[in-house]
Amino acid sequence: MNTAVYMCLFLIIFLIFEERKHKTALFFRIRKKRKQGSLGIMNEVVQEFIGKECVIYTISNQISGTITELKDGWIVVMTQSGKEALNLEHVGRIREYPRNSKGKKKAIIAD
């Protein structure tokens, strides 16, 4: 085989392992916060986002929708496909949906 093919395969495998390493680090960071008891503060922070359209980043994906309620460490989110319940222990970041200067939703969210 050509060395360019080997380099492409190596690059793909490297990127997969880097993504997995990032997710594992995020999982352990959240687990450490849970042991320290700082997730109770997260409940108070999520209260500010109730009724707003937000982007919620979890360990494995991101969900955009309106946060409708918060119950015992669970967030209920109304998305385009219906209601979803998210465990607050797996949430890494919450932010309000970005809008441009005219108040319209941005089509591309770059993080």
Phi, psi and chi 1 to 4 in degrees:
 res  aa     phi    psi   chi1   chi2   chi3   chi4
   1 MET       -  162.3  -79.1 -168.4  154.2      -
   2 ASN   -77.5  147.4 -165.1   -8.3      -      -
   3 THR   -66.7  -26.6   53.5      -      -      -
   4 ALA   -65.7  -36.2      -      -      -      -
   5 VAL   -65.8  -43.6  173.6      -      -      -
   6 TYR   -61.6  -41.2  -73.3  125.1      -      -
   7 MET   -64.5  -40.9  -68.8  -61.6  -72.4      -
   8 CYS   -64.5  -43.3  -70.6      -      -      -
   9 LEU   -62.9  -42.8  -71.4  174.5      -      -
  10 PHE   -61.6  -42.1  174.2   75.3      -      -
  11 LEU   -64.3  -41.9 -177.2   62.1      -      -
  12 ILE   -63.6  -46.1  -69.0  170.5      -      -
  13 ILE   -63.9  -40.3  -68.3  171.0      -      -
  14 PHE   -61.6  -43.6  177.6   74.8      -      -
  15 LEU   -66.2  -36.5  -69.0  174.9      -      -
  16 ILE   -64.0  -44.1  -70.2  170.5      -      -
  17 PHE   -67.6  -35.4  -79.6  117.9      -      -
  18 GLU   -65.1  -40.6  -79.8  -62.8  -48.6      -
  19 GLU   -64.7  -42.8  179.7   69.0   22.0      -
  20 ARG   -64.8  -38.1 -177.3  171.6  -70.5  168.9
  21 LYS   -64.1  -39.3 -173.1  171.3   88.7  171.3
  22 HIS   -64.8  -43.7  173.3   70.3      -      -
  23 LYS   -65.3  -39.5  -72.7  179.8 -176.3  179.6
  24 THR   -65.1  -41.4  -55.1      -      -      -
  25 ALA   -64.1  -40.3      -      -      -      -
  26 LEU   -64.5  -41.3  179.6   62.7      -      -
  27 PHE   -60.7  -44.9  174.1   75.3      -      -
  28 PHE   -69.8  -32.1  -77.4  116.1      -      -
  29 ARG   -65.5  -42.1 -157.2  174.1  -36.7  134.8
  30 ILE   -68.0  -40.2  -69.3  170.3      -      -
  31 ARG   -63.2  -37.2 -162.5  166.8  111.8 -171.8
  32 LYS   -66.1  -40.6 -177.9  179.4  176.5 -176.2
  33 LYS   -63.4  -38.5  -73.7 -179.2 -176.7  179.3
  34 ARG   -64.0  -40.3 -175.8 -179.9   68.0 -152.5
  35 LYS   -67.4  -32.7  -74.9 -177.1  179.6  179.1
  36 GLN   -78.9  -13.2  -66.9  173.5  -13.0      -
  37 GLY    84.3   15.4      -      -      -      -
  38 SER   -85.3    0.0   62.7      -      -      -
  39 LEU   -74.3  -17.6  -76.7  178.5      -      -
  40 GLY   -63.5  -33.0      -      -      -      -
  41 ILE   -67.4  -33.6  -62.6  169.2      -      -
  42 MET   -61.8  -35.2 -172.4   74.5  158.6      -
  43 ASN   -59.9  -41.8  -73.2  -26.1      -      -
  44 GLU   -67.2  -36.6  -62.4  170.7    8.1      -
  45 VAL   -69.1  -40.7  172.6      -      -      -
  46 VAL   -65.6  -28.6  172.8      -      -      -
  47 GLN   -56.2  -33.0  -71.9  -72.5  -21.7      -
  48 GLU   -68.1  -24.8  -62.9  176.5   16.4      -
  49 PHE   -95.0   -1.5  -69.1  104.9      -      -
  50 ILE   -65.6  128.7  -69.1  179.1      -      -
  51 GLY    90.2   -3.8      -      -      -      -
  52 LYS  -105.6  153.2  -64.1 -179.4 -178.4  177.1
  53 GLU   -83.8  123.4 -170.4  165.7    2.3      -
  54 CYS  -131.8  164.1  -61.1      -      -      -
  55 VAL  -111.0  122.6  178.5      -      -      -
  56 ILE  -112.2  122.1  -57.7  167.7      -      -
  57 TYR   -98.8  122.5  -61.9   91.1      -      -
  58 THR  -107.6 -173.0   63.0      -      -      -
  59 ILE   -63.7  -40.0  -68.5  174.1      -      -
  60 SER  -107.5  -18.6   59.1      -      -      -
  61 ASN  -156.9 -173.3   59.3   -0.1      -      -
  62 GLN  -129.0  145.5   73.2 -180.0   25.7      -
  63 ILE  -127.8  133.5  -61.7  167.9      -      -
  64 SER  -115.6  135.5   61.8      -      -      -
  65 GLY   173.3 -176.2      -      -      -      -
  66 THR   -96.1  127.3  -55.3      -      -      -
  67 ILE   -77.2  120.9  -61.6  176.0      -      -
  68 THR   -99.2  -37.8   55.8      -      -      -
  69 GLU  -157.4  165.7   56.8 -173.5  -55.2      -
  70 LEU  -130.8  121.9  172.0   68.9      -      -
  71 LYS  -135.7  119.9  -67.6 -177.5  180.0  178.7
  72 ASP    43.6   48.7  -61.7  -32.4      -      -
  73 GLY    83.7   11.4      -      -      -      -
  74 TRP  -121.2  140.7  -70.9   85.1      -      -
  75 ILE  -109.3  130.4  -57.5  172.2      -      -
  76 VAL  -100.6  121.7  178.9      -      -      -
  77 VAL  -119.1  131.3 -179.4      -      -      -
  78 MET   -94.5  110.9 -176.4   60.8  130.9      -
  79 THR  -104.9 -177.9   61.8      -      -      -
  80 GLN   -66.0  -30.0  -69.9  179.0  -13.5      -
  81 SER   -90.0   -6.2   61.0      -      -      -
  82 GLY   136.4 -163.6      -      -      -      -
  83 LYS   -85.5  143.9  -76.3 -172.8  177.1 -178.6
  84 GLU  -134.1  144.9  -68.7 -171.1   29.9      -
  85 ALA  -111.6  128.0      -      -      -      -
  86 LEU  -116.4  136.8  -60.2  172.9      -      -
  87 ASN   -75.4  128.1 -169.8  -17.4      -      -
  88 LEU   -66.7  -21.0 -163.6   54.2      -      -
  89 GLU   -69.9  -22.7  -66.5  177.6    0.0      -
  90 HIS   -98.9    2.2  -62.3  -74.0      -      -
  91 VAL   -87.0  126.7  172.8      -      -      -
  92 GLY   -96.4  -33.4      -      -      -      -
  93 ARG  -158.5  143.1  178.2  179.1  171.5 -161.6
  94 ILE  -130.8  134.6  -60.9  175.4      -      -
  95 ARG  -146.2  152.8   73.3  175.2 -168.6  162.7
  96 GLU   -68.7  145.6 -159.8  167.4  -18.8      -
  97 TYR   -60.7  127.2 -156.3   92.0      -      -
  98 PRO   -68.8  142.6   19.5  -24.9      -      -
  99 ARG  -129.4  154.7  -60.3 -172.8  179.9  -87.2
 100 ASN   -84.9 -172.2   63.5   11.9      -      -
 101 SER   -68.2  -21.4   60.1      -      -      -
 102 LYS   -91.0   -1.6  -64.7 -179.6 -178.0  178.2
 103 GLY    91.6    2.8      -      -      -      -
 104 LYS   -85.1  153.8  -66.7 -176.8  178.7 -179.7
 105 LYS   -67.2  141.9  -72.3 -171.1 -147.8  176.7
 106 LYS   -75.3  140.8  -71.9 -171.7  176.3 -180.0
 107 ALA   -76.4  -34.3      -      -      -      -
 108 ILE  -119.9  127.7  -60.8  173.0      -      -
 109 ILE  -106.3  112.6  -58.3  172.3      -      -
 110 ALA  -104.9  121.3      -      -      -      -
 111 ASP  -125.3      -  -78.2  -26.0      -      -
